């Protein structure tokens, strides 16, 4: 958190108009930290500050593609909420052709939420999901650059949002030449997803507040 704060203080001073994509965990708190730093410097632009949640989408795509016997490149799961544990909510009900039993849906949802823990366990505590994180960062940045060149790009990202009660929220976002162009409507959730949504919101708001307080304490 202190590293993100220091880096963003430098950005505010030397490149205040840059688009800042925060991938350092906990993203649910580090994005609010970055925002508060930029606000204090008088250069905050919500269109230019995003949290990278692409790794959640990569994991969801991988797990659902494996269960369907298709290539992950041919799947694009919408993942909303935040970027930690139960705040990660993959919307598998929107995947064309996907059919899951209740048990399969629960397993694949929880695996998407806690995939990072799986990697840490596989590495016996000697590291975390560094390669997949780097890949996700590459995908996100490549798409953001395409949008800056005028291409149509929609990807999930953790941004300042009025879709929910949370000040920041991950959802499909249209990117443009100036960064965030439009936060797309959330649409309907399945009853299963609504349960997770209701469970997630208090935790997400708490983690966001923790970031705000870190800068303003």
N, C-alpha and C positions, 0 to 999 in steps of 0.2 A: 504493500500500500504506500509506504513512504517513497519507494523507488518511482512508482507511477506519479505521485505528487510532485517529486523533484523534476522528473522528465517533462511533465506538462507545464510546470512553471517555466522551464526553458522554452517550450513551444510557444507559450503565451508571449514571451519576450521577443523571441527571434523569428518565429513563423506563425503569427496569430491567425493567418487565413488558411493554414494547412488543414487538411482533413485528418483527423486523429482516429485511428482504429485501435481500440484497446483490446488486447488479447490476454493480458496478464490477469491471472485469477487472484481473488474472486471477482469476476467481471461484474456481478451484481452490485458490488461495492466500489470497484475501481473506476467504473464509468461515472457514478455520482461524485467520486473524489475528483476526477478530471474536470467535471462540469463546475464544481464549486471553485476549483483553482482558477479556471477560465473566467468565471463570473467575477471573482475578486480582482482579476486583472482587467476587467471590463471588455473582454474579447470573446465571450461565450456566444457560439452560434450553434444551436441544436442540429442544424443540417450538416455540421462538420464534425460531430462527435458521435461515434458508434462503438458498440461493443460487438466483438466478433463471436458469434455463436455457431459458426459454420461446422465446427467439429460435431455438434449435436446432430446436425442434418446428415453429415457423413455417416455417423454411427447408425442413425435411424434407417438411412438408405441401405446400408450394408446388411443390417439384420433383416429388414423386410424383404430385400432382394433374395437373400439366402433362403428364406422361408417360402418364397414364391418360385424359386428356381430361375430367376432372371438376373441380368447384369445390373449392378448398382448404378451404373451410368444411366440406365433407363428408368430410374425411380427418383422422385424428388419429393421427399416427405416435408411437409410444413411442420416446423417445431417452434412453439411459442413459449412465452413465460420469461425465464431467466437462463442462467448458465451454471447451475449447480444443483445436483441432487434432485429433490422433488419439485424444484422450480422449473425443471425441464419438462415440457409437455409435448411429445410428438403426436400429431393428429393423424393416426393411422387410418381413421375412418374415411379419409379423403383420398386414399391410394386406390386407384382404379384396379379392380380385379383382385384386391386383397381380401381374403376371408380368414378370420381367426376365431378359434374357440376363446372363451373367456380366459382360460388358463394361458393360452398362447399370447393373447393380447397383454395380459398382466406381465408375463415374462419378458416380452419384447420391449414393453414400456419401461420397466424397471432396469433392464439391461442398457437401454439408451441413457437413462438418467444416471446410472452408476458405472458406465463403461470405464471411466477414468480409474475407479477403484480396482477394476479387473486388471488393468494394465499394471498398476502399482503392485498388486499381489503377484502377477506373473513375473515381475522384475524383482520380487522378494524385497521390496522396499528400497531398492537401489536406484530408483528413478521413476519418472512419471511418463505420461503420454506425449513425449517430445516430438517424435516423428509425425504422428498423426496431427498434432497441433500445428506443426510447421506446414503440413499439407493443407490444412484447413485455412491457415493464414494466407497461403499462396492463392487458394481458390477465391477467397473473399476479396483480396487486393486486386487480383486479375479482373474480377467482375467490376469492382469499383473504378478501375482504370478504363475498362470498356465503356462504362457509363459516362465517364468524363470525355470520352471520344465521341459521344453522341449515340452509342448503341442503347437499345432498350434492355435494362437489367432490373430484375426483381429477385431479391434474395433476403433471407431472414437475417435480422440484426437486432441488437438490443439498443434501443434509442429512446429519447424523451418522447413520451406518447400520451395521448388522452383516450386510448382505447379502453383502459381499465382504471381502477382506483390507484394503481401503482404509477409513480411518476415516470419510471422507465419500464419498458416492456419489449420483449423480443417477439417479432412477428414479421410477415412478409412486407418488405419495404421496396418501393421503386426508387432507384438511384438515378441521378442525372449529373450534369456537368458541375453542379455546385454541391454535390453530396446527396443527402436525403431529399428526395423530391416529393414523395408522397408515402404516407403510412396507409397501407391498404386495409379495408374493413376486415374484421376478424371472421365474420361468418358464424354459422351455427356449429356448436360442439355437440358431439354425441353424448348420451347420458353418462357413459364411462368417462369421457374426457372432462365433462362438467364436474364430476366428483373430484378428479385430480386438480382441476382449476380452482375449486373452492378450497382444497387442502393447501394448494401452493401459495395463494395470494398473501396470507399473513406472513409467511416466511420470506417471500420476495420483498415485501414492503419493509420488513425488519432489516434485511440485508442492505437495501438501498439506504435506509436511514443511518445505518452504521457507517456507510461511506460518507454521507453528508456530515455526520458528527465528527468524523476523523479530521476533516479540514477545519471545521468551525468550533472545535472544542476549546 
